[in-house]
Each structure stands twice: as C-alpha cells, then as structure tokens.
Amino acid sequence: SMLLVFLNIQDREISQDSLTGLNNRATLDRYLQSLFDSEKKNQISLIIFDMNSFKSINDNYGHLNGDEALIQFASIMKLSFNGTNFFLARYGGDEFVAILRDVDATRTQMEITRIKNALLNFNTTKKFEFSLSVSAGYCMYPAENIISPQQLIEAADEKMYIEKQEYHRQHIA
C-alpha cells in the first residue's frame, strides 16, 4: 500500500502545477488530444485567461506577491467552475485554461463573466495592494472548424489578445 501511495503522489507531482495545484501544460496537452481522438465528438469550449498587468505586479510588489496572485486566481477558478464539467490548467506563466464540455458559446461567455465578477468581488476584500483582472478568449470545437488541439489553443489565444489589447488601451493610455 505504501507503493500505491508513493505512485499516487508521483503522478500528482507529474500532472499538476506545483504552485497553483491546477493541471499543468503536459496534462492539458494529453487531455485535449484525448478529446480530439475520442470517437464521441463532444462540444468543447476552450477558454484562455491571461492575468492583466502581471509583470507590473511582479515588478512593483515582488515575485512572492506575484505567486500569491497566481494562487489566488487559480483558487477563484476552482470555486467558480465547481460543480461543472470542466478541466482547469495553468497553461504557463500567468495564462490559464478552462475546458468546458457540452456547452454553447452563450454559456461559455457566462462562465467568463462569472470569473471576472469573482475577481471584482475578490478585489473588494483588499487582500492585495493591487487588483486582479484577466483578459479572456475562447474557441469552440467542432463549431469553428478546428482540426487539432493546437489550432484550438491558437484560436482562443488570438481572441484573448484582442481583449488584452483593449484592456491596455483603456488602462495604460
């Protein structure tokens, strides 16, 4: 039984992001590929979240506070998506991914709004000297003629960057 416990711990360490406890990039890649390889083609919605002004948080408040911001956002994601058919991962740096199955674009937009509202509510607690916000983009499969996991990520990423550019125009002008 000790071997099984050890193997479970090792598997968790290999598949999870050590800072946030979310799935890591490699696990995300395997999960997406399994969805694309599946005979049953469920509707998939992939959302990419990118924390706004994260470099500024690190530069002005230190990397430990930056880490705390990442941990807090991951916690907000877990709470917001609790009870839904979801898969959450830290994509890298300050980017996170949520994969929802069997939802439409309207529901996806509602989930993005729910995350953003949860961040606004969190900011009222004044836990940090700075505010947390994210830019988000999403893409649907198979609705948008995507044929690979990489194309799905790239399409969502492009939409996220459009929102991020708008954020910069409004907040850094």
C-alpha positions in Angstrom: 0.0 0.0 0.0 2.9 2.3 0.6 3.9 1.9 -3.0 0.5 2.9 -4.2 0.6 6.0 -2.1 4.0 6.8 -3.5 2.8 6.3 -7.0 -0.2 8.5 -6.5 2.0 11.3 -5.1 4.4 10.9 -8.0 1.5 11.0 -10.5 0.1 14.1 -8.9 3.5 15.8 -8.9 4.0 15.0 -12.6 0.5 16.1 -13.7 -0.1 19.2 -11.5 1.4 22.7 -11.5 3.3 22.9 -8.2 2.3 26.5 -7.5 -1.4 26.5 -8.2 -2.4 22.9 -7.8 -4.1 23.0 -11.2 -3.3 20.6 -14.1 -0.1 21.5 -15.8 0.6 22.1 -19.5 1.6 18.5 -20.3 -1.6 17.2 -18.7 -3.6 19.8 -20.6 -2.0 18.6 -23.9 -2.8 15.0 -23.1 -6.4 15.8 -22.1 -7.0 17.9 -25.3 -5.5 15.2 -27.5 -7.8 12.6 -25.9 -10.8 14.7 -26.6 -9.8 15.1 -30.2 -9.0 11.4 -30.5 -12.3 10.3 -29.0 -14.9 8.7 -31.2 -17.6 10.8 -29.5 -17.1 14.4 -30.5 -18.5 16.4 -27.7 -18.8 20.2 -28.0 -15.7 21.7 -26.4 -15.2 25.2 -25.3 -11.6 26.2 -24.5 -11.1 29.5 -22.6 -7.7 31.1 -22.2 -7.3 33.6 -19.3 -4.3 35.9 -19.1 -3.8 38.0 -16.0 -3.7 41.7 -16.7 -0.6 43.7 -15.7 1.1 40.7 -14.2 4.6 41.9 -15.0 3.7 45.1 -13.1 2.6 43.1 -10.1 6.0 41.2 -10.1 8.0 44.4 -10.7 6.2 46.6 -8.1 5.2 44.2 -5.4 7.7 41.3 -5.8 7.6 37.8 -7.1 6.2 36.3 -3.9 3.1 38.6 -4.3 3.0 37.6 -8.0 2.9 34.0 -6.9 0.2 34.7 -4.4 -1.8 36.4 -7.2 -1.5 33.3 -9.4 -2.5 31.1 -6.5 -5.5 33.3 -5.7 -6.7 33.3 -9.4 -6.4 29.5 -9.5 -8.5 29.3 -6.3 -11.1 31.6 -7.9 -11.2 29.4 -11.0 -11.7 26.3 -8.9 -14.5 27.9 -6.9 -16.2 29.4 -10.0 -16.1 26.2 -12.0 -17.0 23.9 -9.1 -19.9 21.6 -10.0 -19.4 22.0 -13.7 -18.0 19.6 -16.3 -14.6 21.3 -16.5 -10.9 20.9 -16.8 -8.6 23.6 -15.5 -4.9 24.0 -16.1 -2.1 26.5 -15.8 -1.0 27.0 -19.4 2.2 28.8 -18.4 3.3 31.9 -16.7 0.1 33.9 -16.0 -2.0 32.1 -18.5 -4.7 29.6 -17.5 -7.1 27.4 -19.5 -10.5 26.1 -18.7 -12.1 23.5 -20.9 -15.8 23.0 -20.7 -17.6 20.2 -22.4 -21.1 20.2 -23.9 -21.7 23.9 -23.5 -22.5 26.5 -26.1 -21.0 30.0 -26.7 -23.6 31.7 -24.5 -22.7 29.5 -21.6 -19.0 30.0 -22.2 -19.4 33.8 -22.2 -21.4 33.4 -18.9 -18.6 31.5 -17.4 -16.0 34.1 -18.4 -18.3 36.8 -16.9 -18.6 34.8 -13.7 -14.8 34.6 -13.3 -14.4 38.3 -14.0 -17.1 39.1 -11.4 -15.5 36.8 -8.9 -12.3 38.8 -9.4 -14.1 42.0 -8.9 -15.6 40.7 -5.6 -12.2 39.4 -4.5 -10.7 42.8 -5.2 -13.1 44.4 -2.7 -11.5 42.3 0.1 -8.3 44.4 -0.4 -6.2 41.3 0.3 -3.6 42.6 -2.1 -2.4 46.2 -2.6 -3.2 45.6 -6.3 -6.3 44.4 -8.2 -6.6 41.2 -10.1 -8.2 41.1 -13.6 -7.9 38.9 -16.6 -8.4 39.1 -20.3 -10.1 36.1 -21.9 -10.6 34.5 -25.2 -12.4 31.3 -26.2 -12.9 29.0 -29.1 -15.4 26.2 -29.7 -14.8 22.8 -31.1 -16.0 21.5 -33.5 -18.1 24.5 -34.3 -15.2 26.6 -35.6 -13.7 24.0 -38.0 -10.7 23.4 -35.7 -8.9 20.2 -36.6 -6.2 20.0 -33.9 -5.7 20.9 -30.2 -3.0 23.4 -31.2 -5.4 25.2 -33.5 -8.0 25.3 -30.8 -5.5 26.9 -28.4 -4.2 29.3 -31.0 -7.7 30.5 -31.9 -8.6 31.1 -28.3 -5.3 32.8 -27.7 -5.8 35.2 -30.6 -9.2 36.2 -29.2 -7.7 36.7 -25.8 -5.0 39.0 -27.2 -7.7 41.2 -28.8 -9.3 41.6 -25.4 -5.9 42.2 -23.8 -5.1 45.0 -26.4 -8.4 46.7 -25.5 -7.5 46.4 -21.8 -4.2 48.1 -22.4 -5.8 50.9 -24.4 -8.2 51.6 -21.5 -5.8 51.2 -18.6 -2.4 52.2 -19.8 -3.2 55.1 -22.1 
